[in-house]
Amino acid sequence: MKPLFFLFSIAVSLHLNTVKAQTLEKMQWYNEPEKWEVKNNALTMTVTPKSDYWRISHYGFTVDDAPFYYTTYGGEFEAKVKLTGAYKARFDQMGLMIRTDHKNYIKTGVEFVDGKFNVSTVVTHEKSDWSVTTLDKAPPFIWIKVVRRLDAIEIFYSLDDKNYIMTRNAPLQDNTPVMVGLMAACPDGDGFVAKFENFTVKHLPDQRRLEWLKAHQ
């Protein structure tokens, strides 16, 4: 019986490891836009005009009113998504957001600024900061990936879902459940169409526990 049970356990493990797609139909809205659709494992929305996420620094205002379609995860994980946007106005943006509350969140993705496409990240802990990596040319789409390990988020982008380039490592409180999902904002414009495809969240075993198990074998 033991060999059969062992083989069954391996089969179940392999199955669970291949089922990585987050079911979009079971997610929920924070600031639901007027027009959106989930179809073929993709979310398409018309981004709410004059909406954004930002707290205090540099500009002196706080806004927390852009669309965010999310689910909640604890522990450590890897999340990624394919982004395609019909960007029009300055600061049109879309990507992933990892959020603890209105004072603590990270949003990262594509942002259209002064006619150029940037991989943009805003890290907010009481106050927001902003970092950008300007792309040489406008890609038809882009992949964004985040990895939550210990007390940090690692942020990557890719043009082919194969070769990923790291753009930032930012702090985020560990051992706390977070909202993870799809964010878009249109601070200056009248809205644009944003499409999110193949959103996945992959559970990662807790790194500290793995190190403890290794040390206590």
C-alpha positions as CSV (number, residue, x, y, z in Angstrom):
1,M,0.0,0.0,0.0
2,K,2.8,2.4,0.8
3,P,4.1,2.6,-2.8
4,L,0.6,3.2,-4.1
5,F,0.1,5.9,-1.6
6,F,3.4,7.5,-2.4
7,L,2.6,7.6,-6.1
8,F,-0.8,9.0,-5.4
9,S,0.8,11.8,-3.2
10,I,3.2,12.6,-6.1
11,A,0.3,12.8,-8.6
12,V,-1.7,15.1,-6.3
13,S,1.4,17.3,-5.7
14,L,2.1,17.6,-9.4
15,H,-1.5,18.5,-10.0
16,L,-1.6,21.2,-7.4
17,N,1.7,22.7,-8.7
18,T,0.3,23.0,-12.2
19,V,-3.0,24.7,-11.1
20,K,-1.7,28.2,-10.7
21,A,-4.3,30.4,-12.4
22,Q,-6.3,32.5,-10.0
23,T,-10.0,32.2,-10.8
24,L,-11.0,35.7,-11.8
25,E,-14.7,35.1,-11.3
26,K,-14.1,34.6,-7.5
27,M,-12.2,37.9,-7.0
28,Q,-13.8,41.1,-5.7
29,W,-13.7,44.9,-6.4
30,Y,-12.3,47.8,-4.5
31,N,-13.6,50.8,-6.4
32,E,-15.5,48.9,-9.1
33,P,-15.4,50.7,-12.5
34,E,-18.6,51.2,-14.5
35,K,-17.6,48.9,-17.3
36,W,-15.7,45.7,-17.0
37,E,-15.8,42.1,-18.2
38,V,-14.1,38.7,-17.3
39,K,-13.8,36.4,-20.3
40,N,-11.3,33.7,-21.3
41,N,-9.2,34.1,-18.2
42,A,-8.9,37.9,-18.9
43,L,-10.2,41.0,-17.2
44,T,-11.0,44.0,-19.4
45,M,-12.0,47.3,-17.9
46,T,-12.6,50.9,-18.9
47,V,-10.5,52.6,-16.2
48,T,-12.3,55.2,-14.1
49,P,-11.4,58.7,-15.1
50,K,-9.5,60.9,-12.7
51,S,-8.7,58.0,-10.4
52,D,-5.4,57.0,-8.7
53,Y,-3.5,55.7,-5.6
54,W,-1.1,58.1,-3.9
55,R,-0.4,59.3,-0.4
56,I,0.8,62.8,0.6
57,S,4.4,63.1,-0.5
58,H,5.5,65.6,-3.2
59,Y,2.0,66.4,-4.4
60,G,0.4,67.1,-1.0
61,F,-2.8,65.1,-1.6
62,T,-4.1,61.6,-0.9
63,V,-6.2,59.6,-3.4
64,D,-7.4,56.0,-3.0
65,D,-10.2,55.7,-5.7
66,A,-8.9,53.7,-8.7
67,P,-10.2,50.3,-9.7
68,F,-8.6,47.3,-8.0
69,Y,-9.7,43.7,-8.6
70,Y,-8.3,41.5,-5.9
71,T,-8.1,38.3,-3.8
72,T,-6.4,37.8,-0.5
73,Y,-3.3,35.7,0.2
74,G,-1.3,35.0,3.3
75,G,2.3,33.8,3.3
76,E,4.8,34.0,0.5
77,F,3.8,33.8,-3.2
78,E,4.7,34.7,-6.8
79,A,2.1,36.6,-8.9
80,K,2.3,37.7,-12.5
81,V,0.1,39.0,-15.3
82,K,0.2,40.1,-18.9
83,L,-0.8,43.8,-19.5
84,T,-2.2,45.4,-22.6
85,G,-3.4,49.0,-22.5
86,A,-4.8,51.6,-24.8
87,Y,-2.9,54.3,-23.0
88,K,-3.9,57.9,-24.0
89,A,-3.3,60.5,-21.3
90,R,-0.4,61.3,-19.0
91,F,-0.1,58.9,-16.1
92,D,-2.4,56.3,-17.5
93,Q,-1.3,53.1,-15.7
94,M,-2.1,49.4,-15.1
95,G,-0.5,46.5,-13.3
96,L,-0.4,44.6,-10.0
97,M,-1.1,45.8,-6.6
98,I,-0.2,44.2,-3.2
99,R,-2.1,46.0,-0.4
100,T,-2.3,45.7,3.3
101,D,-4.4,48.8,3.9
102,H,-4.8,52.3,2.6
103,K,-1.5,53.3,4.2
104,N,0.6,50.3,3.0
105,Y,0.6,49.1,-0.6
106,I,2.8,48.6,-3.6
107,K,1.5,49.1,-7.2
108,T,3.7,48.2,-10.1
109,G,3.2,47.9,-13.9
110,V,3.2,50.1,-17.0
111,E,2.8,53.9,-16.8
112,F,2.5,56.2,-19.8
113,V,4.3,59.5,-19.1
114,D,5.1,62.3,-21.6
115,G,4.7,60.0,-24.5
116,K,7.0,57.3,-23.1
117,F,6.3,53.9,-21.6
118,N,7.7,53.1,-18.2
119,V,7.9,50.2,-15.8
120,S,6.6,52.1,-12.8
121,T,6.4,51.3,-9.1
122,V,4.9,53.2,-6.3
123,V,5.7,52.0,-2.7
124,T,3.5,53.4,0.0
125,H,4.2,53.2,3.7
126,E,2.4,56.2,5.2
127,K,3.8,58.2,2.3
128,S,4.3,57.2,-1.3
129,D,7.4,57.1,-3.4
130,W,7.7,56.6,-7.2
131,S,10.4,54.9,-9.3
132,V,10.4,54.4,-13.1
133,T,12.4,52.4,-15.7
134,T,11.8,53.9,-19.1
135,L,11.5,51.4,-22.0
136,D,13.3,52.1,-25.3
137,K,10.1,51.5,-27.3
138,A,6.5,50.9,-26.8
139,P,5.9,47.1,-26.5
140,P,2.5,45.6,-27.6
141,F,2.2,44.1,-24.1
142,I,4.3,43.5,-21.1
143,W,4.5,40.9,-18.3
144,I,4.8,42.0,-14.6
145,K,5.8,39.6,-11.9
146,V,6.1,40.1,-8.1
147,V,7.6,37.7,-5.6
148,R,6.8,38.1,-1.9
149,R,9.6,36.7,0.2
150,L,10.1,37.3,3.9
151,D,9.6,41.1,4.5
152,A,10.0,42.2,0.9
153,I,8.5,42.3,-2.5
154,E,10.7,41.7,-5.6
155,I,9.4,43.3,-8.8
156,F,10.2,42.1,-12.3
157,Y,9.1,42.8,-15.9
158,S,9.4,40.8,-19.1
159,L,8.5,41.3,-22.8
160,D,8.2,37.5,-23.5
161,D,7.3,35.8,-20.1
162,K,10.7,34.1,-20.3
163,N,13.4,36.6,-19.6
164,Y,12.6,38.7,-16.5
165,I,14.4,41.8,-15.4
166,M,14.3,42.9,-11.8
167,T,13.5,46.6,-11.2
168,R,13.0,46.8,-7.5
169,N,13.1,45.2,-4.1
170,A,10.7,47.0,-1.6
171,P,9.8,46.3,2.0
172,L,6.4,44.9,2.9
173,Q,5.4,43.6,6.4
174,D,5.7,39.8,6.5
175,N,3.3,37.3,8.2
176,T,0.3,39.5,7.3
177,P,-2.4,38.6,4.8
178,V,-2.4,41.0,1.8
179,M,-4.8,41.8,-1.1
180,V,-3.2,40.8,-4.4
181,G,-4.7,41.8,-7.7
182,L,-5.1,43.9,-10.8
183,M,-5.0,47.7,-10.6
184,A,-5.4,50.5,-13.2
185,A,-5.6,54.2,-12.8
186,C,-6.2,57.3,-14.9
187,P,-5.2,60.4,-12.9
188,D,-5.4,63.0,-15.7
189,G,-7.4,61.4,-18.4
190,D,-11.0,60.4,-19.3
191,G,-10.3,56.7,-19.0
192,F,-8.8,54.0,-21.2
193,V,-9.2,50.3,-21.9
194,A,-7.0,48.0,-19.9
195,K,-6.7,44.3,-20.4
196,F,-5.2,41.8,-17.9
197,E,-4.5,38.3,-19.1
198,N,-3.2,35.0,-17.5
199,F,-3.2,36.3,-14.0
200,T,-1.6,33.7,-11.7
201,V,-0.7,33.4,-8.1
202,K,1.7,30.6,-7.1
203,H,2.1,29.7,-3.4
204,L,5.7,29.6,-2.2
205,P,6.6,27.6,0.9
206,D,7.7,29.8,3.8
207,Q,11.4,30.5,3.5
208,R,12.1,30.6,7.2
209,R,10.3,27.3,7.7
210,L,12.3,25.7,4.9
211,E,15.5,26.8,6.5
212,W,14.3,25.5,9.9
213,L,13.4,22.1,8.5
214,K,16.8,21.9,6.7
215,A,18.6,22.7,10.0
216,H,16.5,20.1,11.9
217,Q,16.5,17.1,9.6
